[in-house]
Amino acid sequence: MEIDLHDLSVNEAIRIFIEKYNKAFKSGYKGKISVIHGYGSSGQGGKIKRAFKTFTEEHRKFLKVEYTVNPGITNVYPLKAIPHILDLLSKEILVYCSKSPKSLSKIESEFFKKYTAKEIKVCVKSLVNKGLLEEILKKDIVYLKKE
């Protein structure tokens, strides 16, 4: 099985990988998945390759990684389903807000490179509704802190 991530933005590549990986895993597939991310025009590793490597290193409990002779391909072997992208974002937001209260705009600026504004707002609202984040109003600004 192959997952080709060429010609995508980094965010799209990670999202598509998670989607296709989870679909394969849930169908019972346990074999090798060759992830074609390319190696960048410089030959030193493009944005997708670097982001994918970081992602797989952070998610080793979900998959086994095997680097190939071809620097534009990484093989992965499913161990279990990877959490949905919004679940990953929720965990990151909770960690970010754990030390001190943060405004929504600070949270958005921290995560805007990896997630859309809509995804961030949905996660924050969900975390507030679940009681995992608390809203604090100071000088007409809403701050969020982990309870």
DRENPA-3360 file (N, C-alpha, C; in nm, 2 decimals, always signed):
BEGIN
1 = MEIDLHDL = +0.08/-0.12/+0.00/+0.00/+0.00/+0.00/+0.09/+0.12/+0.00 ~ +0.04/+0.23/-0.07/+0.12/+0.35/-0.08/+0.03/+0.47/-0.04 ~ +0.09/+0.57/+0.02/+0.02/+0.70/+0.04/+0.11/+0.80/-0.01 ~ +0.07/+0.87/-0.11/+0.15/+0.97/-0.18/+0.11/+1.11/-0.13 ~ +0.21/+1.18/-0.07/+0.19/+1.31/-0.01/+0.25/+1.42/-0.10 ~ +0.29/+1.39/-0.22/+0.35/+1.50/-0.31/+0.25/+1.61/-0.33 ~ +0.29/+1.72/-0.36/+0.21/+1.84/-0.41/+0.10/+1.88/-0.31 ~ +0.13/+1.85/-0.18/+0.03/+1.89/-0.08/+0.10/+1.99/+0.02;
9 = SVNEAIRI = +0.03/+2.07/+0.09/+0.09/+2.15/+0.20/+0.12/+2.05/+0.31 ~ +0.20/+2.10/+0.40/+0.24/+2.01/+0.51/+0.12/+1.97/+0.59 ~ +0.03/+2.07/+0.62/-0.09/+2.04/+0.70/-0.18/+1.94/+0.63 ~ -0.20/+1.96/+0.50/-0.28/+1.86/+0.42/-0.21/+1.72/+0.42 ~ -0.08/+1.72/+0.41/-0.01/+1.59/+0.40/-0.03/+1.51/+0.53 ~ -0.02/+1.58/+0.65/-0.04/+1.51/+0.77/-0.18/+1.46/+0.79 ~ -0.28/+1.55/+0.75/-0.42/+1.51/+0.76/-0.45/+1.39/+0.67 ~ -0.41/+1.40/+0.55/-0.43/+1.29/+0.46/-0.37/+1.16/+0.50;
17 = FIEKYNKA = -0.25/+1.17/+0.55/-0.18/+1.05/+0.60/-0.26/+0.99/+0.71 ~ -0.31/+1.07/+0.81/-0.38/+1.02/+0.92/-0.51/+0.95/+0.87 ~ -0.58/+1.02/+0.78/-0.71/+0.97/+0.73/-0.69/+0.83/+0.66 ~ -0.59/+0.82/+0.57/-0.57/+0.70/+0.49/-0.51/+0.59/+0.58 ~ -0.42/+0.63/+0.67/-0.36/+0.53/+0.77/-0.47/+0.47/+0.85 ~ -0.56/+0.55/+0.91/-0.67/+0.50/+1.00/-0.77/+0.42/+0.92 ~ -0.80/+0.46/+0.79/-0.89/+0.38/+0.71/-0.83/+0.24/+0.69 ~ -0.70/+0.23/+0.66/-0.63/+0.11/+0.63/-0.63/+0.02/+0.76;
25 = FKSGYKGK = -0.60/+0.09/+0.87/-0.59/+0.02/+1.00/-0.73/-0.04/+1.04 ~ -0.83/+0.04/+1.03/-0.97/+0.00/+1.07/-1.02/-0.11/+0.97 ~ -0.97/-0.12/+0.85/-1.01/-0.23/+0.76/-0.93/-0.36/+0.79 ~ -0.84/-0.35/+0.89/-0.76/-0.47/+0.93/-0.63/-0.48/+0.86 ~ -0.59/-0.38/+0.78/-0.45/-0.39/+0.72/-0.34/-0.37/+0.82 ~ -0.25/-0.46/+0.82/-0.13/-0.45/+0.92/+0.00/-0.46/+0.85 ~ +0.00/-0.45/+0.71/+0.12/-0.46/+0.63/+0.19/-0.33/+0.62 ~ +0.29/-0.33/+0.54/+0.37/-0.21/+0.51/+0.30/-0.10/+0.43;
33 = ISVIHGYG = +0.31/+0.02/+0.48/+0.25/+0.14/+0.41/+0.37/+0.22/+0.37 ~ +0.39/+0.23/+0.24/+0.50/+0.32/+0.19/+0.45/+0.46/+0.17 ~ +0.50/+0.55/+0.25/+0.46/+0.69/+0.25/+0.56/+0.77/+0.16 ~ +0.51/+0.82/+0.05/+0.59/+0.89/-0.05/+0.58/+1.04/-0.02 ~ +0.68/+1.10/+0.05/+0.68/+1.24/+0.09/+0.78/+1.32/+0.01 ~ +0.86/+1.26/-0.07/+0.96/+1.33/-0.15/+1.08/+1.36/-0.05 ~ +1.18/+1.42/-0.11/+1.30/+1.46/-0.03/+1.34/+1.60/-0.05 ~ +1.25/+1.68/-0.12/+1.28/+1.82/-0.13/+1.37/+1.85/-0.25;
41 = SSGQGGKI = +1.35/+1.97/-0.31/+1.43/+2.00/-0.42/+1.58/+2.02/-0.39 ~ +1.61/+2.05/-0.27/+1.75/+2.06/-0.23/+1.82/+1.92/-0.21 ~ +1.74/+1.82/-0.20/+1.79/+1.69/-0.17/+1.82/+1.67/-0.02 ~ +1.80/+1.77/+0.06/+1.83/+1.76/+0.20/+1.71/+1.73/+0.29 ~ +1.59/+1.72/+0.22/+1.47/+1.69/+0.30/+1.38/+1.81/+0.29 ~ +1.27/+1.80/+0.22/+1.17/+1.90/+0.21/+1.08/+1.92/+0.34 ~ +0.99/+2.01/+0.33/+0.91/+2.04/+0.44/+0.82/+1.92/+0.48 ~ +0.76/+1.86/+0.38/+0.68/+1.74/+0.41/+0.76/+1.63/+0.48;
49 = KRAFKTFT = +0.87/+1.60/+0.42/+0.96/+1.50/+0.48/+0.99/+1.53/+0.63 ~ +1.04/+1.65/+0.65/+1.07/+1.69/+0.79/+0.95/+1.68/+0.88 ~ +0.84/+1.73/+0.84/+0.72/+1.73/+0.92/+0.67/+1.59/+0.95 ~ +0.68/+1.51/+0.84/+0.63/+1.37/+0.86/+0.73/+1.29/+0.96 ~ +0.85/+1.32/+0.95/+0.95/+1.25/+1.04/+0.92/+1.29/+1.18 ~ +0.90/+1.42/+1.21/+0.86/+1.47/+1.34/+0.73/+1.41/+1.39 ~ +0.63/+1.40/+1.30/+0.50/+1.34/+1.33/+0.52/+1.20/+1.37 ~ +0.59/+1.12/+1.29/+0.60/+0.98/+1.32/+0.68/+0.96/+1.45;
57 = EEHRKFLK = +0.78/+1.04/+1.48/+0.86/+1.03/+1.60/+0.77/+1.06/+1.73 ~ +0.68/+1.15/+1.71/+0.59/+1.18/+1.82/+0.47/+1.08/+1.84 ~ +0.46/+0.99/+1.74/+0.34/+0.90/+1.74/+0.39/+0.75/+1.73 ~ +0.51/+0.72/+1.79/+0.56/+0.59/+1.78/+0.48/+0.48/+1.84 ~ +0.39/+0.52/+1.94/+0.30/+0.41/+2.00/+0.19/+0.37/+1.90 ~ +0.17/+0.44/+1.79/+0.07/+0.41/+1.69/+0.12/+0.34/+1.57 ~ +0.25/+0.36/+1.54/+0.31/+0.30/+1.42/+0.45/+0.27/+1.44 ~ +0.50/+0.17/+1.36/+0.64/+0.14/+1.35/+0.70/+0.21/+1.23;
65 = VEYTVNPG = +0.81/+0.27/+1.24/+0.87/+0.34/+1.13/+1.00/+0.27/+1.08 ~ +1.01/+0.27/+0.94/+1.13/+0.21/+0.88/+1.17/+0.30/+0.77 ~ +1.30/+0.36/+0.79/+1.35/+0.44/+0.68/+1.41/+0.36/+0.57 ~ +1.39/+0.40/+0.45/+1.44/+0.33/+0.33/+1.56/+0.39/+0.27 ~ +1.62/+0.32/+0.18/+1.74/+0.37/+0.11/+1.70/+0.50/+0.03 ~ +1.57/+0.49/-0.02/+1.52/+0.61/-0.09/+1.48/+0.72/+0.01 ~ +1.55/+0.83/+0.00/+1.52/+0.94/+0.10/+1.38/+1.00/+0.09 ~ +1.31/+0.97/-0.02/+1.18/+1.03/-0.04/+1.06/+0.94/+0.00;
73 = ITNVYPLK = +1.10/+0.82/+0.06/+0.99/+0.73/+0.11/+1.03/+0.68/+0.25 ~ +0.92/+0.67/+0.33/+0.93/+0.62/+0.46/+0.82/+0.51/+0.47 ~ +0.86/+0.39/+0.52/+0.77/+0.28/+0.54/+0.71/+0.29/+0.69 ~ +0.58/+0.27/+0.70/+0.53/+0.26/+0.83/+0.44/+0.13/+0.84 ~ +0.43/+0.08/+0.96/+0.36/-0.04/+0.99/+0.26/+0.00/+1.10 ~ +0.13/-0.02/+1.07/+0.02/+0.02/+1.17/+0.03/-0.07/+1.30 ~ +0.02/+0.00/+1.41/+0.01/-0.07/+1.54/-0.13/-0.04/+1.60 ~ -0.18/+0.08/+1.59/-0.31/+0.12/+1.63/-0.35/+0.25/+1.56;
81 = AIPHILDL = -0.48/+0.28/+1.57/-0.53/+0.40/+1.50/-0.47/+0.53/+1.57 ~ -0.44/+0.62/+1.48/-0.39/+0.75/+1.53/-0.51/+0.84/+1.56 ~ -0.50/+0.91/+1.68/-0.61/+1.00/+1.71/-0.65/+1.10/+1.61 ~ -0.77/+1.14/+1.60/-0.82/+1.24/+1.51/-0.74/+1.37/+1.53 ~ -0.72/+1.45/+1.42/-0.64/+1.57/+1.43/-0.69/+1.67/+1.54 ~ -0.82/+1.67/+1.56/-0.88/+1.76/+1.66/-0.85/+1.71/+1.80 ~ -0.84/+1.58/+1.82/-0.79/+1.53/+1.95/-0.65/+1.56/+1.98 ~ -0.57/+1.56/+1.88/-0.43/+1.59/+1.89/-0.41/+1.74/+1.93;
89 = LSKEILVY = -0.49/+1.83/+1.86/-0.49/+1.97/+1.89/-0.54/+2.00/+2.03 ~ -0.64/+1.93/+2.07/-0.70/+1.95/+2.21/-0.59/+1.93/+2.31 ~ -0.52/+1.82/+2.30/-0.41/+1.79/+2.39/-0.30/+1.90/+2.39 ~ -0.27/+1.95/+2.27/-0.17/+2.05/+2.26/-0.21/+2.18/+2.33 ~ -0.34/+2.21/+2.31/-0.40/+2.34/+2.37/-0.40/+2.32/+2.52 ~ -0.43/+2.21/+2.57/-0.43/+2.19/+2.72/-0.29/+2.21/+2.78 ~ -0.19/+2.15/+2.71/-0.05/+2.17/+2.76/-0.01/+2.32/+2.75 ~ -0.05/+2.38/+2.64/-0.01/+2.52/+2.62/-0.07/+2.61/+2.73;
97 = CSKSPKSL = -0.20/+2.58/+2.77/-0.27/+2.67/+2.87/-0.24/+2.62/+3.01 ~ -0.16/+2.52/+3.03/-0.15/+2.46/+3.17/-0.07/+2.55/+3.26 ~ +0.02/+2.63/+3.22/+0.11/+2.70/+3.30/+0.05/+2.84/+3.34 ~ -0.01/+2.90/+3.24/-0.07/+3.03/+3.26/-0.19/+3.06/+3.17 ~ -0.28/+3.14/+3.20/-0.40/+3.17/+3.11/-0.35/+3.23/+2.98 ~ -0.42/+3.19/+2.88/-0.39/+3.24/+2.74/-0.52/+3.30/+2.68 ~ -0.50/+3.41/+2.60/-0.62/+3.46/+2.53/-0.64/+3.37/+2.40 ~ -0.76/+3.37/+2.35/-0.79/+3.30/+2.23/-0.69/+3.34/+2.12;
105 = SKIESEFF = -0.66/+3.47/+2.11/-0.57/+3.51/+2.00/-0.43/+3.45/+2.02 ~ -0.38/+3.44/+2.15/-0.25/+3.38/+2.17/-0.25/+3.23/+2.13 ~ -0.36/+3.16/+2.16/-0.38/+3.02/+2.13/-0.37/+3.01/+1.98 ~ -0.45/+3.09/+1.91/-0.45/+3.09/+1.76/-0.32/+3.11/+1.70 ~ -0.24/+3.21/+1.76/-0.11/+3.24/+1.70/-0.01/+3.13/+1.73 ~ -0.03/+3.06/+1.84/+0.06/+2.95/+1.87/+0.04/+2.83/+1.77 ~ -0.08/+2.81/+1.73/-0.11/+2.69/+1.65/-0.15/+2.71/+1.51 ~ -0.15/+2.83/+1.46/-0.20/+2.86/+1.33/-0.12/+2.79/+1.21;
113 = KKYTAKEI = +0.00/+2.76/+1.24/+0.08/+2.70/+1.13/+0.04/+2.55/+1.11 ~ -0.01/+2.48/+1.21/-0.05/+2.34/+1.20/-0.20/+2.32/+1.18 ~ -0.28/+2.42/+1.23/-0.42/+2.40/+1.23/-0.49/+2.52/+1.18 ~ -0.62/+2.50/+1.13/-0.70/+2.62/+1.08/-0.76/+2.69/+1.20 ~ -0.80/+2.82/+1.18/-0.86/+2.90/+1.28/-0.99/+2.83/+1.33 ~ -1.06/+2.77/+1.23/-1.19/+2.70/+1.27/-1.16/+2.58/+1.36 ~ -1.06/+2.50/+1.33/-1.02/+2.39/+1.41/-0.98/+2.43/+1.55 ~ -0.91/+2.54/+1.56/-0.87/+2.59/+1.69/-0.99/+2.63/+1.77;
121 = KVCVKSLV = -1.08/+2.71/+1.71/-1.20/+2.76/+1.78/-1.29/+2.64/+1.83 ~ -1.30/+2.54/+1.74/-1.39/+2.42/+1.77/-1.33/+2.35/+1.89 ~ -1.20/+2.33/+1.89/-1.13/+2.26/+2.01/-1.14/+2.34/+2.14 ~ -1.12/+2.47/+2.13/-1.13/+2.56/+2.25/-1.27/+2.55/+2.31 ~ -1.37/+2.56/+2.22/-1.51/+2.56/+2.26/-1.54/+2.43/+2.33 ~ -1.50/+2.32/+2.26/-1.52/+2.18/+2.32/-1.45/+2.17/+2.45 ~ -1.33/+2.21/+2.47/-1.26/+2.20/+2.59/-1.33/+2.28/+2.70 ~ -1.38/+2.40/+2.67/-1.46/+2.48/+2.77/-1.59/+2.41/+2.81;
129 = NKGLLEEI = -1.66/+2.36/+2.71/-1.78/+2.28/+2.73/-1.76/+2.16/+2.82 ~ -1.65/+2.09/+2.80/-1.61/+1.97/+2.88/-1.56/+2.01/+3.02 ~ -1.54/+2.14/+3.04/-1.49/+2.18/+3.17/-1.34/+2.16/+3.19 ~ -1.27/+2.14/+3.07/-1.12/+2.12/+3.08/-1.05/+2.25/+3.07 ~ -1.11/+2.36/+3.01/-1.06/+2.49/+3.01/-1.16/+2.58/+3.07 ~ -1.11/+2.68/+3.14/-1.20/+2.78/+3.21/-1.18/+2.92/+3.14 ~ -1.29/+2.99/+3.12/-1.29/+3.12/+3.06/-1.28/+3.22/+3.18 ~ -1.19/+3.32/+3.16/-1.17/+3.42/+3.26/-1.18/+3.55/+3.18;
137 = LKKDIVYL = -1.26/+3.65/+3.23/-1.28/+3.78/+3.16/-1.19/+3.88/+3.24 ~ -1.10/+3.94/+3.17/-1.01/+4.05/+3.22/-1.00/+4.16/+3.12 ~ -1.04/+4.28/+3.16/-1.03/+4.40/+3.07/-1.08/+4.37/+2.93 ~ -1.20/+4.31/+2.93/-1.28/+4.28/+2.81/-1.20/+4.18/+2.72 ~ -1.11/+4.10/+2.77/-1.05/+3.99/+2.70/-1.07/+3.86/+2.77 ~ -1.11/+3.76/+2.69/-1.14/+3.63/+2.75/-1.01/+3.55/+2.75 ~ -0.97/+3.51/+2.87/-0.85/+3.42/+2.88/-0.89/+3.28/+2.92 ~ -0.82/+3.19/+2.87/-0.85/+3.05/+2.90/-0.74/+2.98/+2.98;
145 = KKE = -0.78/+2.91/+3.08/-0.67/+2.84/+3.16/-0.72/+2.70/+3.18 ~ -0.63/+2.61/+3.20/-0.66/+2.47/+3.23/-0.71/+2.46/+3.38 ~ -0.82/+2.40/+3.40/-0.87/+2.38/+3.54/-0.79/+2.29/+3.62;
% end
